[in-house]
Amino acid sequence: MNSNSVTKNFLYNATYQLLLIILPLITTPYISRVLGSGGMGTYTYTYTIANYFMLAAMLGVKNYGNRSTAAVRDSRQLLSRTFWEIYGLQFLCSAVVLAFYLIYILAFVRENRLIALIQGIYVLSGLLDISWLFFGVEQFRITVTRNIVIRLINLACIFLLVKDRGDLWIYTLIMTLGIALSQGYLWLYIRRIVDWYRPKLRDLRRHVLPELILFVPIIAVSLYTMMDKVMLGAMSTMNQVGFYEGASKILNIPLGVITALGTVMLPRMSNLAAKRKVRESGKYIYNSMIFAMFLASGMMFGIAGIAEDFVPLFLGEEYSSCVNLIRVMAPTVPFIAWANVIRTQYLIPNHEDRSYIISVVLGALVNLTVNALLIPHMQALGAVVGTVCAEGSVCISQTIMVRKKLKIVHYLRNTGMYLVFGAVMYLMIRAVHSLDIGTAVGLITEILAGGCVYVLLSGSYFLLTNREAVGRLRKKITRE
């Protein structure tokens, strides 16, 4: 597969991520007002606990299965055997974990038991999830298409059926059924990619250790991306969980585009690593780093700049506390973007699992420590500080560990200016805000003014520093 397929796959994923940006812009203002911060907090808290069971069910299969199928995708026989062996282990783990989740609900859940029970459908979906196979063979169109259709159905159901705070169970049912249907849909296409192979128990065993190795960083990552909500729920109130979730939702909306880049590049880089094409891999990593940091710098300063006007319109006046939370949490965007490129395009494809594990375990320890110290006194803000410290430590530690293998100084030199341009954009947004035009009109003006400044500065810088690339592109366009 050539670079055109990478572009096509990225566009497929970027289209889906764009939908993920648009849909929350439609649903979150409605849901945050209908369910309130307490309802949002309850949903987030029960979903987070269910998600931990889901992680246990899936072990490290998403990254491991993606990498393993990408390495053998040129042979249908090897691909079929690899898939069924990995899925056989996934099925067994999911069945056991689902049983433990039901025991957990019956034995330990007293409040919101119905909501927790409905979240069990999400845990059940682990039995059906084979998206890693389609990512491994770079069949992104199928996964994107099914996700778009189901998301749109979810959207319609939310507006039709969720009317007041008593409908929290309906909202939970809509969300969990959507996930389960989206996983089950992929089975309709399985015969296009693999043939049936009946794995033996000893065949499953050889995948246990590699999956467990990649399961460690997944659990560690979850400790600083989800444990905040569990700790907030246990040490504070559901309203504080709702405020934290509101701030996280706003910052996670644009991060989807960066996630799409990592999703597309992981199988491609795994295949190149298996073929030892080091030079081609290096070119992809450099281009990805430039693109990721261009997006991340704009997102960080842009969201921080418009937060004061955006939060009341998007979430409602009840969530005014989210403004400061968003501004403090904003630095996680470039941290996540930088680390995402290193993780999905170098560490995982090249089986540098030890470095990956060390970095995320460090992040988890930092997060848990900061949370334990700050949440009792600062509540949601304490959890936000913990998240920033965790993401920063992961980013820095991964960078240090690959400094001799990747051109880190080169990356920094060519991406640092985007942070400067982002700061200029932030000042422009705040200048427009000071004119006091009005919330809605002012917000649109801030976005347009800030966006134009950032794109103009970044575009000019790119043209000046990448003349060779621009020249090659011009020649290509001229020939066509």
ABEGO torsion letter per residue (X at the ends): XBAAAAAAAAAAAAAAAAAAAAAAAAAAAAAAAAAEAAAAAAAAAAAAAAAAAAAAAAEAAAAAAAAAAAAAAABAAAAAAAAAAAAAAAAAAAAAAAAAAAAAAAAABABGAAAAAAAAAAAAAAAABAAAAAAAAGBAAAAAAAAAAAAAAAAAAAAAABABAAAAAAAAAAAAAAAAAAAAAAAAAAAAABBBBBBBAAAAAAAAAAAAAAAAAAAAAAAAAAAAAAAAAAABBAAAAAAAAAAAAAAAAAAAAAAAAAAAAAAAAAAAAAAGBAAAAAAAAAAAAAAAAAAAAAAAAAAAAAAAAAAAAAAEAAAAAAAAAAAAAAAAAAAAAAAAAAAAAAAAAAGBAAAAAAAAAAAAAAAAAAAAAAAAAAEAAAAAAAAAAAAAAAAAAAAAAAAAABBAAAAAAAAAAAAAAAAAAAAAAAAAAAAGAEAAAAAAAAAAAAAAAAAAAAAAAAAAABAAAAAAAAAAAAAX
